[in-house]
Each structure stands twice: as structure tokens, then as C-alpha cells.
């Protein structure tokens, strides 16, 4: 399979982020790239780190554990971006620095308990099911405010913002209303929060639609295919 080198792909993506920020009147420094490593071979991930990637996102805890052990890179922050089962919380806290998929009270309680036992306060994003899709995880928008009030009281969690995976469209522009709604939801939480300065992150946008997401306020874009190439090799 012929693929561009990761450093070239990264440069292209960064340039597109700069252009999207320019269109939206934003500072490109506000937008961070999360390299999605699901099924990406370790060698290719190392290329990404050498090219300057500082945040990696994994869908599966087992993959995250194997890869983090194989790639000891203190400068890299690992994000859990897949649905997290409560019985995997211990493992997640061992190999992930952030949890982007906080989506239910049972998970919040377990993360809080295990984080406090380990003397940590884990940065987390609340996942919102912005398209109300039965196949996807996340808190429904109408229940977000109540869920936020619950999790913000948990000492082991440091809620930094929201994450979403909008419905897929062939035309990225069709996702814009969902991204815009996410920005509005975050703003509503900030207005309801005693510490609005802590709610700064919007994780949204992937390889096919990240430019629109950036225009609508994304601070974290999760890029896999456009960065590492097509996923045809299993890491398991």
C-alpha cells in the first residue's frame, strides 16, 4: 500500500487547520491535533511522534496499553477516544492521560473512585450523542446539563469540555449544524458552571470534516486516515 510519509500528511493537515482558523477568525494555536492510532502499526506511530505529534488517541484500551509500552514517549499525551467499559477503568487509567468518552454516571463514578485511589484527577470530556443516533454512545443534549452538574462534583474528574461524533455525511458541510450545536452546548455549560475557565475543549472533527469543525470551534480534531493512511493492517 503506497502512503505518503506521516510528516508530509501532518504538514498538509496543519496547513488546512491554519486556513480554517483564518476563515473563522481564530488563532491556530487554539486547535490541537489528536493522532488516531486505531490499528495503526507502531512503526507508523513512531513516524508521527518524530514528525511532531504530541497527542495520540486510541479506541481500545488493550491497543493503547500495548502501544504505550512499545513507544515510551514522555512528551506524548494519550487520549481514550472509544467507549470505555467500567471494568476497563483501571487499565484505562494506567495507559491513558485523558478520557474523552465520559457518557454515563456508572462510568463517572468508577473513574472518580479509581482516580482518587491512585491520587489522580483525570482530565475528561463528556461525550454528547449530538445526532441522537441509537448506534452511538453519548449523553443526549437534553440531559447534558444535569449530567454535567453530577460529574463536576466528583473530585477525581477534571471535566474540560465536550466531545462528539456527529452523523457521517459525504459532504462535510452537512455536519456544520452539529458542530455549531456542540459549540452552543459548551457555551451553555460555561454559563452554568462555577468554573467556566476550565471548560475550554471541544473534541470534534475527523479526517473528512475537521476543517468545518475547526471553523465551528473545535479545539481538538481527531485525525486517523488523513494522517496515518488507510487502515488495512491490524495491530492486534
MOMOBEL-V921809 format. One record per backbone hydrogen bond with DSSP energy under -0.5 kcal/mol. NH is the residue of the N-H (numbers start at 1). CO is the residue of the C=O. E is the energy in kcal/mol with one decimal. If there is no record, write none. Layout:
# MOMOBEL-V921809
nh->NH co->CO e->E
nh->NH co->CO e->E
This chain:
# MOMOBEL-V921809
nh->8 co->5 e->-0.6
nh->9 co->5 e->-2.0
nh->10 co->6 e->-3.0
nh->11 co->7 e->-2.0
nh->12 co->8 e->-2.1
nh->13 co->9 e->-2.4
nh->14 co->10 e->-2.7
nh->15 co->11 e->-2.1
nh->16 co->12 e->-2.0
nh->17 co->13 e->-2.2
nh->18 co->14 e->-2.4
nh->19 co->15 e->-2.3
nh->20 co->16 e->-2.5
nh->21 co->17 e->-2.6
nh->22 co->18 e->-2.2
nh->23 co->19 e->-2.1
nh->24 co->20 e->-1.6
nh->25 co->21 e->-0.8
nh->25 co->22 e->-0.7
nh->26 co->21 e->-3.1
nh->28 co->26 e->-0.6
nh->30 co->27 e->-2.4
nh->31 co->28 e->-1.7
nh->32 co->30 e->-0.5
nh->32 co->219 e->-3.4
nh->34 co->221 e->-3.2
nh->35 co->33 e->-0.6
nh->35 co->55 e->-2.7
nh->36 co->34 e->-0.7
nh->36 co->223 e->-2.5
nh->37 co->35 e->-0.6
nh->37 co->57 e->-2.4
nh->40 co->37 e->-2.4
nh->44 co->41 e->-0.5
nh->45 co->41 e->-1.8
nh->46 co->42 e->-2.5
nh->47 co->43 e->-1.6
nh->48 co->44 e->-1.7
nh->49 co->45 e->-2.3
nh->50 co->46 e->-2.7
nh->51 co->47 e->-1.7
nh->52 co->48 e->-0.7
nh->52 co->49 e->-1.0
nh->53 co->48 e->-2.4
nh->56 co->77 e->-2.6
nh->57 co->35 e->-2.6
nh->58 co->79 e->-2.6
nh->64 co->60 e->-2.3
nh->65 co->61 e->-2.6
nh->66 co->62 e->-2.1
nh->67 co->63 e->-2.7
nh->68 co->64 e->-2.6
nh->69 co->65 e->-2.0
nh->70 co->66 e->-1.7
nh->71 co->67 e->-1.7
nh->73 co->71 e->-1.2
nh->76 co->73 e->-2.2
nh->77 co->54 e->-2.9
nh->79 co->56 e->-3.2
nh->80 co->98 e->-2.5
nh->81 co->58 e->-2.7
nh->81 co->79 e->-0.7
nh->82 co->58 e->-0.8
nh->85 co->83 e->-0.6
nh->88 co->85 e->-1.9
nh->89 co->86 e->-1.3
nh->92 co->88 e->-2.6
nh->93 co->89 e->-2.6
nh->94 co->90 e->-1.2
nh->95 co->91 e->-1.4
nh->96 co->92 e->-2.1
nh->97 co->78 e->-2.7
nh->98 co->78 e->-1.8
nh->99 co->123 e->-2.1
nh->100 co->80 e->-2.7
nh->100 co->98 e->-0.5
nh->102 co->125 e->-2.2
nh->103 co->101 e->-0.7
nh->108 co->104 e->-2.2
nh->109 co->105 e->-2.8
nh->110 co->106 e->-1.8
nh->111 co->107 e->-2.8
nh->112 co->108 e->-2.5
nh->113 co->109 e->-2.5
nh->114 co->110 e->-2.6
nh->115 co->111 e->-2.6
nh->116 co->112 e->-2.3
nh->117 co->113 e->-2.0
nh->118 co->114 e->-1.5
nh->119 co->116 e->-1.3
nh->120 co->115 e->-3.3
nh->122 co->156 e->-2.5
nh->123 co->97 e->-0.7
nh->124 co->158 e->-2.2
nh->125 co->99 e->-2.4
nh->126 co->161 e->-2.4
nh->127 co->102 e->-2.3
nh->127 co->125 e->-0.5
nh->128 co->163 e->-2.9
nh->129 co->139 e->-2.0
nh->130 co->128 e->-1.8
nh->132 co->129 e->-1.8
nh->134 co->132 e->-0.5
nh->136 co->133 e->-1.8
nh->139 co->127 e->-3.1
nh->143 co->140 e->-2.0
nh->144 co->140 e->-0.6
nh->144 co->141 e->-0.9
nh->147 co->143 e->-2.1
nh->148 co->144 e->-2.8
nh->149 co->145 e->-2.1
nh->150 co->146 e->-1.5
nh->151 co->147 e->-2.6
nh->152 co->148 e->-2.3
nh->153 co->150 e->-1.1
nh->154 co->151 e->-1.5
nh->155 co->153 e->-0.6
nh->157 co->154 e->-1.4
nh->158 co->122 e->-2.6
nh->159 co->157 e->-0.6
nh->160 co->124 e->-3.0
nh->161 co->124 e->-0.7
nh->162 co->201 e->-2.2
nh->163 co->126 e->-2.4
nh->164 co->203 e->-2.1
nh->165 co->128 e->-0.6
nh->172 co->170 e->-0.7
nh->174 co->171 e->-2.0
nh->175 co->172 e->-2.0
nh->176 co->173 e->-1.3
nh->178 co->175 e->-0.9
nh->179 co->175 e->-1.9
nh->180 co->176 e->-2.9
nh->181 co->177 e->-2.0
nh->182 co->178 e->-1.9
nh->183 co->179 e->-1.9
nh->184 co->180 e->-2.0
nh->185 co->181 e->-2.4
nh->186 co->182 e->-2.4
nh->187 co->183 e->-2.1
nh->188 co->184 e->-2.1
nh->189 co->185 e->-2.0
nh->190 co->186 e->-2.4
nh->191 co->187 e->-2.0
nh->192 co->188 e->-1.0
nh->193 co->189 e->-0.8
nh->193 co->190 e->-0.7
nh->196 co->193 e->-0.6
nh->198 co->195 e->-1.9
nh->199 co->196 e->-1.3
nh->200 co->160 e->-1.4
nh->200 co->198 e->-1.3
nh->201 co->160 e->-2.5
nh->203 co->162 e->-2.9
nh->204 co->202 e->-0.9
nh->204 co->220 e->-2.1
nh->209 co->206 e->-1.0
nh->210 co->206 e->-1.8
nh->213 co->209 e->-2.0
nh->214 co->210 e->-2.6
nh->215 co->211 e->-2.0
nh->216 co->212 e->-1.3
nh->217 co->214 e->-1.5
nh->218 co->213 e->-2.5
nh->219 co->202 e->-2.5
nh->220 co->202 e->-2.0
nh->221 co->32 e->-2.2
nh->222 co->205 e->-2.2
nh->223 co->34 e->-2.5
nh->223 co->221 e->-0.8
nh->224 co->222 e->-0.5
nh->227 co->224 e->-1.0
nh->228 co->224 e->-3.4
nh->229 co->224 e->-0.6
nh->229 co->225 e->-2.0
nh->232 co->230 e->-1.2
